[in-house]
Amino acid sequence: MKGTHIIHLARFILDALDGRIINSKTENSRTPLMYAACLPDPGTRAKFTRLLLEKGADVNCQDEDGRTALSHACEMGSLDVVKLLVQFNADPDMPDAWGNSALMYAAFSGHSQILEFLVRAFKRLGLRLERTNNAGL
């Protein structure tokens, strides 16, 4: 099944269920939005992420490790998804269980374009850039 057909099917299912499963969680507390942000195909990843956000997915929902869709997208290097999540009010400063923010995941993973984008977002939102995680990094 082609990516476009899958997205139409997902939209149909979400409409049929009236969005009731939009924030459902797996055994490790991951949501459909978190999985969408990590899809391997860039086009499908962006379309699924947008679809879920437009249907009301909780952009700041955290998994069992305290990670959000934004921190996963930053680690994967998905600039398009990072921009989309921030546009839908993802909190770039939300720490995970180890005190890491999305900005830290972008830095640890070496994704300089995401890092630059988030630094601008931090400044625009008045957030502190000088912060350490639980390990003091």
LUMKOL-154098 format. One record per residue: residue number from 0; residue in one letter; x, y, z of N, C-alpha, C in turn. Coordinates in Angstrom, 3 decimals. Each point is the difference from the previous one (the first is absolute). Example, Ala and Ser with C-alpha at 12.3 -4.5 7.8 and 13.67 -1.06 7.14 Angstrom:
REM LUMKOL-154098
r seq 0&type A&n_X 13.190&n_Y -5.690&n_Z 7.800&ca_X -0.890&ca_Y 1.190&ca_Z 0.000&c_X 0.900&c_Y 1.200&c_Z 0.000 .
r seq 1&type S&n_X -0.350&n_Y 1.050&n_Z -0.720&ca_X 0.820&ca_Y 1.190&ca_Z 0.060&c_X -0.770&c_Y 1.090&c_Z 0.730 .
//
This chain:
REM LUMKOL-154098
r seq 0&type M&n_X 0.850&n_Y -1.174&n_Z 0.000&ca_X -0.850&ca_Y 1.174&ca_Z 0.000&c_X 0.893&c_Y 1.234&c_Z 0.000 .
r seq 1&type K&n_X -0.273&n_Y 0.922&n_Z -0.865&ca_X 0.808&ca_Y 1.213&ca_Z -0.095&c_X -0.253&c_Y 0.908&c_Z 1.201 .
r seq 2&type G&n_X 0.987&n_Y 0.871&n_Z 0.295&ca_X -0.084&ca_Y 0.902&ca_Z 1.143&c_X -1.255&c_Y 0.845&c_Z 0.028 .
r seq 3&type T&n_X -0.424&n_Y 0.501&n_Z -1.147&ca_X -1.193&ca_Y 0.847&ca_Z -0.051&c_X -1.235&c_Y -0.796&c_Z 0.394 .
r seq 4&type H&n_X -0.088&n_Y -1.249&n_Z -0.462&ca_X -1.146&ca_Y -0.842&ca_Z 0.344&c_X -0.033&c_Y -0.288&c_Z 1.499 .
r seq 5&type I&n_X 1.156&n_Y -0.231&n_Z 0.582&ca_X 0.083&ca_Y -0.265&ca_Z 1.433&c_X -0.491&c_Y 1.215&c_Z 0.782 .
r seq 6&type I&n_X 0.373&n_Y 1.174&n_Z -0.431&ca_X -0.421&ca_Y 1.216&ca_Z 0.696&c_X -1.507&c_Y 0.193&c_Z -0.124 .
r seq 7&type H&n_X -0.562&n_Y -0.272&n_Z -1.175&ca_X -1.456&ca_Y 0.089&ca_Z -0.163&c_X -0.702&c_Y -1.010&c_Z 0.910 .
r seq 8&type L&n_X 0.554&n_Y -1.201&n_Z 0.100&ca_X -0.566&ca_Y -1.016&ca_Z 0.876&c_X 0.067&c_Y 0.457&c_Z 1.456 .
r seq 9&type A&n_X 1.132&n_Y 0.548&n_Z 0.405&ca_X 0.145&ca_Y 0.495&ca_Z 1.372&c_X -1.000&c_Y 1.114&c_Z 0.281 .
r seq 10&type R&n_X -0.168&n_Y 0.916&n_Z -0.935&ca_X -0.966&ca_Y 1.089&ca_Z 0.162&c_X -1.415&c_Y -0.571&c_Z 0.148 .
r seq 11&type F&n_X -0.331&n_Y -0.988&n_Z -0.815&ca_X -1.317&ca_Y -0.631&ca_Z 0.057&c_X -0.230&c_Y -0.644&c_Z 1.366 .
r seq 12&type I&n_X 1.000&n_Y -0.740&n_Z 0.487&ca_X -0.128&ca_Y -0.666&ca_Z 1.301&c_X -0.160&c_Y 1.025&c_Z 1.114 .
r seq 13&type L&n_X 0.807&n_Y 1.047&n_Z -0.023&ca_X -0.105&ca_Y 1.038&ca_Z 1.028&c_X -1.361&c_Y 0.682&c_Z -0.045 .
r seq 14&type D&n_X -0.490&n_Y 0.275&n_Z -1.198&ca_X -1.326&ca_Y 0.610&ca_Z -0.130&c_X -1.079&c_Y -0.944&c_Z 0.517 .
r seq 15&type A&n_X 0.104&n_Y -1.284&n_Z -0.359&ca_X -0.997&ca_Y -0.985&ca_Z 0.411&c_X -0.039&c_Y -0.162&c_Z 1.516 .
r seq 16&type L&n_X 1.146&n_Y 0.086&n_Z 0.628&ca_X 0.074&ca_Y -0.141&ca_Z 1.455&c_X -0.123&c_Y 1.337&c_Z 0.715 .
r seq 17&type D&n_X -0.245&n_Y 1.048&n_Z -0.762&ca_X -0.174&ca_Y 1.342&ca_Z 0.551&c_X 1.184&c_Y 0.421&c_Z 0.872 .
r seq 18&type G&n_X 1.199&n_Y -0.406&n_Z -0.395&ca_X 1.210&ca_Y 0.428&ca_Z 0.700&c_X 0.255&c_Y -0.663&c_Z 1.336 .
r seq 19&type R&n_X -0.785&n_Y -1.026&n_Z 0.364&ca_X 0.133&ca_Y -0.603&ca_Z 1.328&c_X 1.340&c_Y -0.686&c_Z 0.237 .
r seq 20&type I&n_X 0.685&n_Y -0.406&n_Z -1.045&ca_X 1.273&ca_Y -0.717&ca_Z 0.176&c_X 1.208&c_Y 0.901&c_Z -0.228 .
r seq 21&type I&n_X -0.233&n_Y 1.273&n_Z -0.196&ca_X 1.067&ca_Y 0.921&ca_Z -0.399&c_X 1.158&c_Y 0.040&c_Z 1.004 .
r seq 22&type N&n_X -0.301&n_Y -0.127&n_Z 1.291&ca_X 1.044&ca_Y 0.049&ca_Z 1.024&c_X 0.155&c_Y -1.331&c_Z 0.730 .
r seq 23&type S&n_X -0.428&n_Y -1.096&n_Z -0.639&ca_X 0.155&ca_Y -1.310&ca_Z 0.631&c_X 1.492&c_Y -0.292&c_Z 0.162 .
r seq 24&type K&n_X 0.324&n_Y -0.851&n_Z 0.979&ca_X 1.409&ca_Y -0.279&ca_Z 0.295&c_X 0.292&c_Y -1.492&c_Z -0.085 .
r seq 25&type T&n_X 1.225&n_Y -0.312&n_Z -0.410&ca_X 0.469&ca_Y -1.379&ca_Z -0.040&c_X 0.490&c_Y -0.394&c_Z 1.389 .
r seq 26&type E&n_X 0.547&n_Y -1.212&n_Z 0.110&ca_X 0.500&ca_Y -0.477&ca_Z 1.292&c_X 1.138&c_Y 0.860&c_Z 0.545 .
r seq 27&type N&n_X 0.728&n_Y 0.707&n_Z -0.858&ca_X 1.066&ca_Y 0.895&ca_Z 0.475&c_X -0.444&c_Y 1.463&c_Z -0.032 .
r seq 28&type S&n_X -1.311&n_Y 0.192&n_Z -0.041&ca_X -0.637&ca_Y 1.328&ca_Z 0.071&c_X 0.243&c_Y 0.871&c_Z -1.222 .
r seq 29&type R&n_X 0.362&n_Y -0.592&n_Z -1.118&ca_X 0.169&ca_Y 0.800&ca_Z -1.221&c_X -1.343&c_Y 0.167&c_Z -0.697 .
r seq 30&type T&n_X -0.154&n_Y 1.169&n_Z -0.614&ca_X -1.245&ca_Y 0.341&ca_Z -0.680&c_X 0.160&c_Y -0.108&c_Z -1.520 .
r seq 31&type P&n_X -1.109&n_Y 0.001&n_Z -0.735&ca_X 0.101&ca_Y 0.008&ca_Z -1.462&c_X 0.847&c_Y 1.169&c_Z -0.515 .
r seq 32&type L&n_X -0.085&n_Y 1.158&n_Z 0.661&ca_X 0.787&ca_Y 1.157&ca_Z -0.429&c_X 1.499&c_Y -0.280&c_Z 0.125 .
r seq 33&type M&n_X 0.406&n_Y -0.651&n_Z 1.072&ca_X 1.416&ca_Y -0.335&ca_Z 0.181&c_X 0.478&c_Y -0.946&c_Z -1.092 .
r seq 34&type Y&n_X -0.830&n_Y -0.987&n_Z -0.325&ca_X 0.362&ca_Y -0.932&ca_Z -1.069&c_X 0.017&c_Y 0.698&c_Z -1.352 .
r seq 35&type A&n_X -0.958&n_Y 0.871&n_Z -0.236&ca_X -0.043&ca_Y 0.738&ca_Z -1.275&c_X 1.257&c_Y 0.841&c_Z -0.172 .
r seq 36&type A&n_X 0.458&n_Y 0.631&n_Z 1.078&ca_X 1.192&ca_Y 0.855&ca_Z -0.059&c_X 1.260&c_Y -0.795&c_Z -0.317 .
r seq 37&type C&n_X -0.055&n_Y -1.322&n_Z 0.150&ca_X 1.171&ca_Y -0.854&ca_Z -0.228&c_X -0.104&c_Y -0.858&c_Z -1.259 .
r seq 38&type L&n_X -1.031&n_Y 0.190&n_Z -0.802&ca_X -0.130&ca_Y -0.792&ca_Z -1.228&c_X 1.199&c_Y 0.242&c_Z -0.911 .
r seq 39&type P&n_X 0.478&n_Y -1.036&n_Z -0.700&ca_X 1.210&ca_Y 0.150&ca_Z -0.817&c_X -0.160&c_Y 0.858&c_Z -1.254 .
r seq 40&type D&n_X -1.167&n_Y -0.030&n_Z -0.633&ca_X -0.196&ca_Y 0.772&ca_Z -1.229&c_X -0.378&c_Y 1.440&c_Z 0.346 .
r seq 41&type P&n_X 0.805&n_Y 0.993&n_Z -0.418&ca_X -0.261&ca_Y 1.400&ca_Z 0.367&c_X -1.389&c_Y 0.508&c_Z -0.387 .
r seq 42&type G&n_X -0.470&n_Y -0.335&n_Z -1.180&ca_X -1.312&ca_Y 0.478&ca_Z -0.433&c_X -1.127&c_Y -0.580&c_Z 0.831 .
r seq 43&type T&n_X 0.054&n_Y -1.309&n_Z 0.221&ca_X -1.017&ca_Y -0.668&ca_Z 0.816&c_X 0.064&c_Y 0.501&c_Z 1.432 .
r seq 44&type R&n_X 1.209&n_Y 0.168&n_Z 0.513&ca_X 0.203&ca_Y 0.482&ca_Z 1.374&c_X -0.668&c_Y 1.352&c_Z 0.196 .
r seq 45&type A&n_X 0.232&n_Y 0.933&n_Z -0.902&ca_X -0.575&ca_Y 1.346&ca_Z 0.118&c_X -1.520&c_Y -0.032&c_Z -0.142 .
r seq 46&type K&n_X -0.506&n_Y -0.801&n_Z -0.940&ca_X -1.453&ca_Y -0.067&ca_Z -0.211&c_X -0.716&c_Y -0.609&c_Z 1.197 .
r seq 47&type F&n_X 0.538&n_Y -1.107&n_Z 0.537&ca_X -0.618&ca_Y -0.624&ca_Z 1.166&c_X 0.064&c_Y 0.922&c_Z 1.214 .
r seq 48&type T&n_X 1.132&n_Y 0.642&n_Z 0.191&ca_X 0.146&ca_Y 0.912&ca_Z 1.136&c_X -1.015&c_Y 1.125&c_Z -0.093 .
r seq 49&type R&n_X -0.119&n_Y 0.615&n_Z -1.163&ca_X -0.972&ca_Y 1.084&ca_Z -0.193&c_X -1.429&c_Y -0.503&c_Z 0.218 .
r seq 50&type L&n_X -0.324&n_Y -1.157&n_Z -0.549&ca_X -1.338&ca_Y -0.566&ca_Z 0.161&c_X -0.343&c_Y -0.170&c_Z 1.475 .
r seq 51&type L&n_X 0.906&n_Y -0.594&n_Z 0.762&ca_X -0.250&ca_Y -0.226&ca_Z 1.424&c_X -0.121&c_Y 1.311&c_Z 0.767 .
r seq 52&type L&n_X 0.839&n_Y 0.965&n_Z -0.317&ca_X -0.077&ca_Y 1.302&ca_Z 0.670&c_X -1.315&c_Y 0.704&c_Z -0.324 .
r seq 53&type E&n_X -0.407&n_Y -0.050&n_Z -1.252&ca_X -1.258&ca_Y 0.637&ca_Z -0.395&c_X -1.209&c_Y -0.691&c_Z 0.620 .
r seq 54&type K&n_X 0.134&n_Y -1.286&n_Z 0.323&ca_X -1.087&ca_Y -0.748&ca_Z 0.636&c_X 0.019&c_Y 0.150&c_Z 1.522 .
r seq 55&type G&n_X 0.974&n_Y 0.759&n_Z 0.526&ca_X 0.011&ca_Y 0.293&ca_Z 1.432&c_X 0.965&c_Y -0.792&c_Z 0.845 .
r seq 56&type A&n_X 1.017&n_Y -0.600&n_Z -0.590&ca_X 0.990&ca_Y -0.740&ca_Z 0.790&c_X 0.670&c_Y 0.935&c_Z 1.007 .
r seq 57&type D&n_X 0.271&n_Y -0.528&n_Z 1.195&ca_X 0.668&ca_Y 0.764&ca_Z 1.056&c_X 1.480&c_Y 0.119&c_Z -0.357 .
r seq 58&type V&n_X 0.403&n_Y 1.180&n_Z -0.427&ca_X 1.357&ca_Y 0.226&ca_Z -0.498&c_X 1.055&c_Y -0.137&c_Z 1.101 .
r seq 59&type N&n_X -0.386&n_Y 0.154&n_Z 1.257&ca_X 0.959&ca_Y -0.073&ca_Z 1.105&c_X -0.147&c_Y -1.262&c_Z 0.848 .
r seq 60&type C&n_X -0.696&n_Y -0.995&n_Z -0.507&ca_X -0.162&ca_Y -1.262&ca_Z 0.717&c_X 1.371&c_Y -0.662&c_Z 0.151 .
r seq 61&type Q&n_X 0.246&n_Y -0.598&n_Z 1.173&ca_X 1.291&ca_Y -0.626&ca_Z 0.271&c_X -0.142&c_Y -1.513&c_Z 0.118 .
r seq 62&type D&n_X 1.031&n_Y -0.726&n_Z -0.461&ca_X 0.010&ca_Y -1.455&ca_Z 0.138&c_X 0.556&c_Y -0.373&c_Z 1.377 .
r seq 63&type E&n_X 0.232&n_Y -1.289&n_Z 0.234&ca_X 0.443&ca_Y -0.438&ca_Z 1.327&c_X 1.368&c_Y 0.559&c_Z 0.390 .
r seq 64&type D&n_X 0.765&n_Y 0.462&n_Z -0.978&ca_X 1.302&ca_Y 0.615&ca_Z 0.267&c_X -0.082&c_Y 1.522&c_Z 0.040 .
r seq 65&type G&n_X -1.217&n_Y 0.526&n_Z -0.105&ca_X -0.184&ca_Y 1.446&ca_Z 0.027&c_X 0.274&c_Y 0.674&c_Z -1.332 .
r seq 66&type R&n_X 0.192&n_Y -0.794&n_Z -1.050&ca_X 0.308&ca_Y 0.567&ca_Z -1.318&c_X -1.272&c_Y 0.362&c_Z -0.740 .
r seq 67&type T&n_X 0.110&n_Y 1.020&n_Z -0.837&ca_X -1.115&ca_Y 0.470&ca_Z -0.814&c_X 0.280&c_Y -0.281&c_Z -1.475 .
r seq 68&type A&n_X -1.009&n_Y 0.219&n_Z -0.827&ca_X 0.194&ca_Y -0.140&ca_Z -1.449&c_X 1.117&c_Y 0.930&c_Z -0.462 .
r seq 69&type L&n_X 0.084&n_Y 1.189&n_Z 0.606&ca_X 1.031&ca_Y 0.962&ca_Z -0.383&c_X 1.399&c_Y -0.530&c_Z 0.305 .
r seq 70&type S&n_X 0.199&n_Y -0.597&n_Z 1.159&ca_X 1.340&ca_Y -0.514&ca_Z 0.316&c_X 0.375&c_Y -1.150&c_Z -0.934 .
r seq 71&type H&n_X -0.973&n_Y -0.837&n_Z -0.362&ca_X 0.268&ca_Y -1.090&ca_Z -0.949&c_X 0.358&c_Y 0.563&c_Z -1.375 .
r seq 72&type A&n_X -0.747&n_Y 0.996&n_Z -0.457&ca_X 0.264&ca_Y 0.612&ca_Z -1.315&c_X 1.370&c_Y 0.676&c_Z -0.016 .
r seq 73&type C&n_X 0.376&n_Y 0.629&n_Z 1.108&ca_X 1.320&ca_Y 0.647&ca_Z 0.088&c_X 1.116&c_Y -1.030&c_Z -0.079 .
r seq 74&type E&n_X -0.177&n_Y -1.115&n_Z 0.681&ca_X 1.016&ca_Y -1.049&ca_Z -0.022&c_X 0.128&c_Y -0.616&c_Z -1.396 .
r seq 75&type M&n_X -1.120&n_Y -0.132&n_Z -0.705&ca_X 0.009&ca_Y -0.593&ca_Z -1.345&c_X 0.488&c_Y 0.968&c_Z -1.069 .
r seq 76&type G&n_X -0.022&n_Y 1.288&n_Z 0.303&ca_X 0.439&ca_Y 0.981&ca_Z -0.987&c_X -1.085&c_Y 0.423&c_Z -0.965 .
r seq 77&type S&n_X -1.239&n_Y -0.048&n_Z 0.425&ca_X -1.155&ca_Y 0.327&ca_Z -0.847&c_X -0.393&c_Y 1.467&c_Z 0.150 .
r seq 78&type L&n_X 0.718&n_Y 0.874&n_Z -0.690&ca_X -0.238&ca_Y 1.439&ca_Z 0.116&c_X -1.430&c_Y 0.372&c_Z -0.371 .
r seq 79&type D&n_X -0.544&n_Y -0.602&n_Z -1.056&ca_X -1.368&ca_Y 0.323&ca_Z -0.412&c_X -1.006&c_Y -0.302&c_Z 1.103 .
r seq 80&type V&n_X 0.175&n_Y -1.124&n_Z 0.680&ca_X -0.902&ca_Y -0.381&ca_Z 1.086&c_X 0.240&c_Y 0.875&c_Z 1.225 .
r seq 81&type V&n_X 1.246&n_Y 0.325&n_Z 0.286&ca_X 0.313&ca_Y 0.891&ca_Z 1.125&c_X -0.718&c_Y 1.335&c_Z -0.188 .
r seq 82&type K&n_X 0.093&n_Y 0.569&n_Z -1.196&ca_X -0.668&ca_Y 1.276&ca_Z -0.276&c_X -1.507&c_Y -0.122&c_Z 0.165 .
r seq 83&type L&n_X -0.558&n_Y -1.082&n_Z -0.482&ca_X -1.438&ca_Y -0.226&ca_Z 0.099&c_X -0.437&c_Y -0.129&c_Z 1.456 .
r seq 84&type L&n_X 0.739&n_Y -0.757&n_Z 0.791&ca_X -0.334&ca_Y -0.182&ca_Z 1.416&c_X 0.086&c_Y 1.318&c_Z 0.763 .
r seq 85&type V&n_X 1.025&n_Y 0.793&n_Z -0.271&ca_X 0.133&ca_Y 1.309&ca_Z 0.658&c_X -1.135&c_Y 0.920&c_Z -0.431 .
r seq 86&type Q&n_X -0.375&n_Y -0.070&n_Z -1.269&ca_X -1.135&ca_Y 0.792&ca_Z -0.504&c_X -1.282&c_Y -0.348&c_Z 0.761 .
r seq 87&type F&n_X -0.132&n_Y -1.261&n_Z 0.417&ca_X -1.167&ca_Y -0.446&ca_Z 0.755&c_X 0.252&c_Y 0.062&c_Z 1.508 .
r seq 88&type N&n_X 0.923&n_Y 0.869&n_Z 0.408&ca_X 0.271&ca_Y 0.319&ca_Z 1.409&c_X 0.683&c_Y -1.096&c_Z 0.810 .
r seq 89&type A&n_X 0.847&n_Y -0.794&n_Z -0.630&ca_X 0.810&ca_Y -0.943&ca_Z 0.770&c_X 0.937&c_Y 0.794&c_Z 0.900 .
r seq 90&type D&n_X 0.173&n_Y -0.458&n_Z 1.225&ca_X 0.871&ca_Y 0.668&ca_Z 0.966&c_X 1.439&c_Y -0.476&c_Z -0.222 .
r seq 91&type P&n_X 0.870&n_Y 0.831&n_Z -0.567&ca_X 1.372&ca_Y -0.438&ca_Z -0.278&c_X 0.861&c_Y -0.143&c_Z 1.249 .
r seq 92&type D&n_X -0.504&n_Y 0.434&n_Z 1.145&ca_X 0.775&ca_Y -0.036&ca_Z 1.236&c_X -0.474&c_Y -1.093&c_Z 0.960 .
r seq 93&type M&n_X -0.965&n_Y -0.818&n_Z -0.413&ca_X -0.538&ca_Y -1.036&ca_Z 0.886&c_X 1.056&c_Y -1.083&c_Z 0.222 .
r seq 94&type P&n_X 0.427&n_Y -0.201&n_Z 1.261&ca_X 1.044&ca_Y -0.987&ca_Z 0.263&c_X -0.557&c_Y -1.426&c_Z 0.046 .
r seq 95&type D&n_X 0.850&n_Y -0.966&n_Z -0.375&ca_X -0.379&ca_Y -1.403&ca_Z 0.136&c_X 0.461&c_Y -0.503&c_Z 1.372 .
r seq 96&type A&n_X -0.040&n_Y -1.295&n_Z 0.214&ca_X 0.356&ca_Y -0.576&ca_Z 1.298&c_X 1.451&c_Y 0.267&c_Z 0.395 .
r seq 97&type W&n_X 0.857&n_Y 0.297&n_Z -0.971&ca_X 1.418&ca_Y 0.268&ca_Z 0.270&c_X 0.318&c_Y 1.491&c_Z -0.024 .
r seq 98&type G&n_X -1.031&n_Y 0.812&n_Z -0.163&ca_X 0.200&ca_Y 1.446&ca_Z -0.034&c_X 0.391&c_Y 0.538&c_Z -1.362 .
r seq 99&type N&n_X -0.084&n_Y -0.826&n_Z -1.045&ca_X 0.343&ca_Y 0.442&ca_Z -1.356&c_X -1.188&c_Y 0.680&c_Z -0.663 .
r seq 100&type S&n_X 0.260&n_Y 1.116&n_Z -0.656&ca_X -1.032&ca_Y 0.686&ca_Z -0.776&c_X 0.158&c_Y -0.383&c_Z -1.472 .
r seq 101&type A&n_X -0.947&n_Y 0.399&n_Z -0.820&ca_X 0.088&ca_Y -0.241&ca_Z -1.446&c_X 1.266&c_Y 0.638&c_Z -0.565 .
r seq 102&type L&n_X 0.342&n_Y 1.178&n_Z 0.500&ca_X 1.212&ca_Y 0.692&ca_Z -0.436&c_X 1.231&c_Y -0.873&c_Z 0.254 .
r seq 103&type M&n_X 0.034&n_Y -0.654&n_Z 1.152&ca_X 1.128&ca_Y -0.866&ca_Z 0.337&c_X 0.065&c_Y -1.206&c_Z -0.934 .
r seq 104&type Y&n_X -1.155&n_Y -0.566&n_Z -0.350&ca_X 0.000&ca_Y -1.141&ca_Z -0.933&c_X 0.528&c_Y 0.415&c_Z -1.364 .
r seq 105&type A&n_X -0.360&n_Y 1.182&n_Z -0.441&ca_X 0.515&ca_Y 0.500&ca_Z -1.280&c_X 1.518&c_Y 0.163&c_Z 0.073 .
r seq 106&type A&n_X 0.491&n_Y 0.529&n_Z 1.120&ca_X 1.444&ca_Y 0.210&ca_Z 0.169&c_X 0.739&c_Y -1.332&c_Z 0.102 .
r seq 107&type F&n_X -0.501&n_Y -0.924&n_Z 0.839&ca_X 0.649&ca_Y -1.303&ca_Z 0.174&c_X 0.070&c_Y -0.768&c_Z -1.313 .
r seq 108&type S&n_X -1.002&n_Y 0.186&n_Z -0.852&ca_X -0.084&ca_Y -0.741&ca_Z -1.264&c_X 0.695&c_Y 0.703&c_Z -1.159 .
r seq 109&type G&n_X 0.493&n_Y 1.210&n_Z 0.238&ca_X 0.744&ca_Y 0.725&ca_Z -1.024&c_X -0.840&c_Y 0.584&c_Z -1.124 .
r seq 110&type H&n_X -1.245&n_Y 0.324&n_Z 0.280&ca_X -0.888&ca_Y 0.568&ca_Z -1.019&c_X 0.006&c_Y 1.524&c_Z 0.117 .
r seq 111&type S&n_X 0.967&n_Y 0.626&n_Z -0.659&ca_X 0.232&ca_Y 1.439&ca_Z 0.158&c_X -1.159&c_Y 0.866&c_Z -0.487 .
r seq 112&type Q&n_X -0.683&n_Y -0.392&n_Z -1.072&ca_X -1.125&ca_Y 0.815&ca_Z -0.477&c_X -1.135&c_Y 0.014&c_Z 1.019 .
r seq 113&type I&n_X -0.251&n_Y -1.137&n_Z 0.614&ca_X -1.035&ca_Y -0.068&ca_Z 1.033&c_X 0.440&c_Y 0.803&c_Z 1.208 .
r seq 114&type L&n_X 1.254&n_Y -0.115&n_Z 0.352&ca_X 0.544&ca_Y 0.750&ca_Z 1.130&c_X -0.182&c_Y 1.498&c_Z -0.215 .
r seq 115&type E&n_X 0.346&n_Y 0.486&n_Z -1.181&ca_X -0.160&ca_Y 1.429&ca_Z -0.315&c_X -1.469&c_Y 0.416&c_Z 0.057 .
r seq 116&type F&n_X -0.884&n_Y -0.822&n_Z -0.544&ca_X -1.430&ca_Y 0.303&ca_Z 0.027&c_X -0.505&c_Y 0.081&c_Z 1.440 .
r seq 117&type L&n_X 0.394&n_Y -0.968&n_Z 0.836&ca_X -0.475&ca_Y -0.012&ca_Z 1.387&c_X 0.588&c_Y 1.137&c_Z 0.825 .
r seq 118&type V&n_X 1.238&n_Y 0.375&n_Z -0.260&ca_X 0.591&ca_Y 1.145&ca_Z 0.712&c_X -0.829&c_Y 1.248&c_Z -0.283 .
r seq 119&type R&n_X -0.386&n_Y 0.192&n_Z -1.261&ca_X -0.862&ca_Y 1.149&ca_Z -0.341&c_X -1.353&c_Y -0.114&c_Z 0.702 .
r seq 120&type A&n_X -0.550&n_Y -1.212&n_Z 0.057&ca_X -1.285&ca_Y -0.212&ca_Z 0.677&c_X 0.131&c_Y 0.292&c_Z 1.492 .
r seq 121&type F&n_X 1.096&n_Y -0.446&n_Z 0.617&ca_X 0.233&ca_Y 0.257&ca_Z 1.422&c_X 0.034&c_Y 1.504&c_Z 0.260 .
r seq 122&type K&n_X 0.738&n_Y 0.717&n_Z -0.835&ca_X 0.112&ca_Y 1.453&ca_Z 0.178&c_X -1.349&c_Y 0.678&c_Z -0.183 .
r seq 123&type R&n_X -0.745&n_Y -0.423&n_Z -1.024&ca_X -1.314&ca_Y 0.588&ca_Z -0.271&c_X -0.962&c_Y -0.250&c_Z 1.170 .
r seq 124&type L&n_X 0.112&n_Y -1.162&n_Z 0.630&ca_X -0.884&ca_Y -0.360&ca_Z 1.107&c_X 0.531&c_Y 0.458&c_Z 1.355 .
r seq 125&type G&n_X 1.200&n_Y 0.587&n_Z 0.016&ca_X 0.584&ca_Y 0.475&ca_Z 1.253&c_X 0.483&c_Y -1.124&c_Z 0.906 .
r seq 126&type L&n_X 0.402&n_Y -1.121&n_Z -0.579&ca_X 0.472&ca_Y -1.138&ca_Z 0.790&c_X 1.511&c_Y 0.075&c_Z 0.195 .
r seq 127&type R&n_X 0.461&n_Y -0.602&n_Z 1.087&ca_X 1.431&ca_Y -0.018&ca_Z 0.314&c_X 0.741&c_Y -1.015&c_Z -0.855 .
r seq 128&type L&n_X 1.106&n_Y 0.414&n_Z -0.554&ca_X 0.848&ca_Y -0.916&ca_Z -0.761&c_X 1.036&c_Y -0.669&c_Z 0.901 .
r seq 129&type E&n_X 0.380&n_Y 0.665&n_Z 1.081&ca_X 1.038&ca_Y -0.502&ca_Z 0.901&c_X -0.652&c_Y -0.921&c_Z 1.022 .
r seq 130&type R&n_X 0.005&n_Y -1.274&n_Z -0.297&ca_X -0.636&ca_Y -0.965&ca_Z 0.871&c_X 0.735&c_Y -1.325&c_Z -0.120 .
r seq 131&type T&n_X 0.033&n_Y -0.779&n_Z 1.057&ca_X 0.656&ca_Y -1.304&ca_Z -0.044&c_X -1.021&c_Y -1.102&c_Z 0.275 .
r seq 132&type N&n_X 0.351&n_Y -1.212&n_Z -0.424&ca_X -0.865&ca_Y -1.140&ca_Z 0.290&c_X 0.408&c_Y -0.604&c_Z 1.343 .
r seq 133&type N&n_X -0.577&n_Y -1.136&n_Z 0.352&ca_X 0.273&ca_Y -0.618&ca_Z 1.300&c_X 1.451&c_Y -0.461&c_Z 0.148 .
r seq 134&type A&n_X 0.689&n_Y -0.222&n_Z -1.129&ca_X 1.406&ca_Y -0.417&ca_Z 0.031&c_X 0.951&c_Y 1.197&c_Z 0.021 .
r seq 135&type G&n_X -0.547&n_Y 1.202&n_Z -0.013&ca_X 0.821&ca_Y 1.202&ca_Z 0.024&c_X 0.515&c_Y 0.428&c_Z -1.358 .
r seq 136&type L&n_X -0.541&n_Y -0.575&n_Z -1.071&ca_X 0.433&ca_Y 0.352&ca_Z -1.363&c_X -0.810&c_Y 1.147&c_Z -0.549 .
//
